[in-house]
Amino acid sequence: EEWMAAQTMINNGCSAISYIDNDSAGEAWDVFFYDTSGSNPAIFTVSAKWDSPDGDFMSDVEAMAGDLLDRGLPAADLVVGTAAGQFIQSDEKLAKLLDNRRMEYGQLAPRLAAYPGTAWLGRLNFGGVDLDIFANRETVVDEKGVTKRLFPATSAMVTAPGCGHTMYARISQIEDDGEYHTFAMKRIPKFIVDKDKDTRKLRLGSRPLMAPHQKAPWIYAAEVVSG
């Protein structure tokens, strides 16, 4: 579910594979929350990487937040990967702004957030918009056994508060009476006993789907810093 939520926010949709029995190929299922025949409204491209001589971290984030504001959505958080977070903490231009006592741009005071794998770096003002900055360093193991970042290390995203939610589809299964029963719940347990083999197992089923509350309530920028 965490992986699906991250992919939905990064791609403004999610691609999954449905497997039946021993089908090694599976069937692809794509769910996107925009018209894929056009451009993705939740994507922002920086003019130059932030850690390059021409990079402009503050202006780019201000533009990303402005994209949400122009559509009537509030901007609340700036989510970054580990490399982007390291840049923000070491950026000399930002350090000089924060050291200017005549101008108040916020503060950087990194500490672990309540959610595991996420650090709160501070709160900064971007063109009049205050954003809490969170750096995510969680990892996930894909179907090939490769460990990857749940949120790409060199990426950044500005989000509206409460931007998404999870829906759960129903599950139908045969119960002890030999009949099909349908349940609409987040988690559906099933206890299976094989008397001939003297085995028993517990299956926990779930059919989640992550979705935005509004159209593109997040703006994602890939590779804002060098890898």
C-alpha positions in Angstrom: 0.0 0.0 0.0 2.9 2.4 0.7 4.4 1.5 -2.7 1.1 2.1 -4.4 0.6 5.4 -2.7 4.1 6.6 -3.7 3.6 5.5 -7.3 0.2 7.2 -7.5 1.7 10.5 -6.3 4.8 10.3 -8.5 3.1 9.2 -11.7 -0.4 10.6 -11.0 -1.5 7.0 -11.4 -0.4 3.5 -10.8 0.5 0.5 -12.9 0.1 -3.0 -11.4 0.2 -6.6 -12.6 -2.6 -9.1 -12.0 -1.4 -12.7 -11.6 -3.7 -15.8 -11.9 -2.4 -19.1 -10.6 1.1 -19.7 -12.0 0.9 -17.1 -14.8 4.4 -15.8 -14.9 3.7 -12.9 -17.2 0.6 -11.6 -15.6 -1.8 -8.9 -17.0 -1.0 -5.2 -16.7 -3.6 -2.9 -15.1 -3.1 0.9 -15.4 -5.1 3.4 -13.4 -4.2 7.0 -14.1 -6.0 10.1 -12.8 -5.6 12.3 -15.9 -6.2 12.0 -19.7 -3.1 10.1 -20.8 -3.6 11.3 -24.4 -2.3 14.7 -23.2 0.3 15.9 -20.7 0.4 15.0 -17.0 -0.7 18.1 -15.1 1.1 17.0 -12.0 4.6 17.1 -13.5 7.1 20.1 -13.1 10.4 20.3 -14.8 13.1 22.5 -13.2 15.1 24.8 -15.6 18.4 23.7 -14.1 19.3 21.2 -11.3 19.5 22.9 -8.0 23.1 21.9 -7.3 24.3 23.4 -10.6 25.6 27.0 -11.0 22.3 28.0 -12.7 20.0 26.2 -10.3 17.3 28.1 -8.4 15.8 26.0 -5.6 13.6 28.7 -4.1 12.1 29.9 -7.4 11.4 26.4 -8.6 9.6 25.4 -5.4 7.7 28.7 -5.4 6.5 27.9 -9.0 5.5 24.4 -7.9 3.4 25.7 -5.0 2.0 28.4 -7.3 0.7 25.7 -9.7 -1.4 24.3 -6.9 -2.5 27.8 -5.7 -3.6 28.8 -9.3 -6.0 25.8 -9.2 -7.5 26.8 -5.9 -5.5 24.2 -3.9 -3.4 25.0 -0.8 0.2 24.0 -0.7 1.4 22.5 2.6 4.4 20.2 2.2 7.6 19.8 0.3 8.6 16.2 0.1 12.1 15.4 -1.1 14.4 12.4 -1.6 17.6 11.9 0.3 19.9 13.6 -2.2 17.6 16.6 -2.5 17.3 16.8 1.2 21.1 16.9 1.6 21.3 19.7 -0.9 18.8 21.8 1.0 20.7 21.4 4.2 24.0 22.3 2.6 22.9 25.1 0.1 25.0 28.2 0.8 22.5 30.5 -0.9 19.8 29.3 1.5 22.1 29.5 4.5 22.7 33.2 3.7 19.0 33.9 3.4 18.3 32.3 6.8 21.1 34.3 8.3 19.6 37.6 7.2 17.9 39.0 10.4 16.0 41.6 8.4 14.1 38.9 6.4 12.3 35.9 7.8 12.4 32.9 5.5 11.9 30.1 8.1 14.3 27.7 9.7 16.0 24.3 9.2 15.9 22.1 12.3 16.2 18.5 11.1 14.6 15.8 13.3 13.0 12.5 12.8 9.3 12.7 12.1 6.6 10.6 13.8 6.5 8.4 10.7 9.4 5.9 10.4 11.8 6.5 7.5 10.9 10.2 7.3 12.7 13.2 8.6 11.3 16.7 9.1 14.0 19.2 7.9 12.3 22.4 8.7 9.8 25.0 7.5 10.6 27.6 4.8 8.7 30.4 3.0 8.5 30.3 -0.8 7.0 33.5 -2.2 4.7 33.8 0.8 3.8 30.1 1.1 5.1 28.3 4.1 6.0 24.7 3.4 7.0 21.9 5.8 9.9 20.0 4.3 10.1 16.2 4.7 12.9 13.9 3.5 11.9 10.3 2.9 14.5 7.6 2.9 12.4 4.4 3.0 13.2 1.5 0.7 11.2 -1.2 -1.0 12.3 -4.5 -2.6 10.8 -5.0 -6.1 9.7 -8.2 -7.8 13.2 -8.8 -9.0 14.7 -8.6 -5.5 16.3 -5.2 -6.1 16.2 -2.6 -3.2 14.9 0.8 -4.4 14.0 4.1 -2.7 10.2 4.4 -2.2 10.6 8.1 -3.1 13.5 8.8 -5.6 16.5 10.3 -3.9 16.9 13.2 -6.5 13.2 14.2 -6.7 10.9 16.7 -5.0 7.2 17.1 -4.7 4.9 19.8 -3.4 1.5 18.6 -2.0 -1.8 19.9 -0.8 -2.8 18.8 2.7 -4.9 15.6 2.8 -4.3 15.1 -0.9 -5.2 11.4 -1.2 -7.2 8.6 0.2 -7.4 4.8 0.0 -10.4 2.8 -1.3 -10.9 -0.9 -0.8 -12.7 -3.2 -3.2 -14.8 -6.1 -1.9 -13.5 -9.7 -1.7 -15.7 -12.8 -2.3 -14.5 -16.1 -0.9 -15.9 -19.5 0.1 -16.5 -19.9 3.9 -17.0 -22.9 6.1 -20.6 -23.4 4.9 -19.3 -24.1 1.3 -20.9 -20.9 0.0 -19.5 -17.7 -1.4 -19.6 -14.7 0.9 -18.7 -11.1 0.0 -17.0 -8.7 2.4 -16.3 -5.0 2.1 -13.5 -4.4 4.5 -9.9 -3.2 4.5 -8.5 -6.6 5.5 -10.3 -9.9 4.9 -9.0 -13.0 6.9 -9.6 -16.5 5.7 -8.7 -19.6 7.8 -8.0 -22.7 5.7 -7.7 -26.2 7.1 -6.6 -29.3 5.2 -7.4 -32.3 7.3 -5.8 -34.8 5.0 -2.4 -33.0 5.2 -2.9 -31.9 8.8 -2.2 -28.3 7.8 -3.8 -25.0 8.4 -3.1 -21.5 7.2 -4.4 -18.0 7.5 -4.7 -15.8 4.5 -5.2 -12.0 4.8 -6.7 -10.5 1.7 -6.9 -6.8 0.6 -7.8 -4.9 -2.6 -6.6 -1.3 -2.1 -6.6 1.5 -4.6 -5.0 4.9 -3.8 -6.6 8.0 -5.4 -6.3 11.8 -5.2 -9.1 13.8 -3.6 -8.9 16.5 -6.3 -7.3 16.6 -9.8 -3.5 16.6 -9.4 -3.3 17.8 -5.8 0.5 17.3 -6.0 3.3 18.6 -8.2 6.3 16.2 -8.8 9.7 17.2 -10.2 12.2 14.4 -11.1 15.9 14.8 -10.8 16.1 18.2 -9.2 19.7 17.5 -8.1 22.5 15.4 -9.5 22.4 11.7 -8.5 
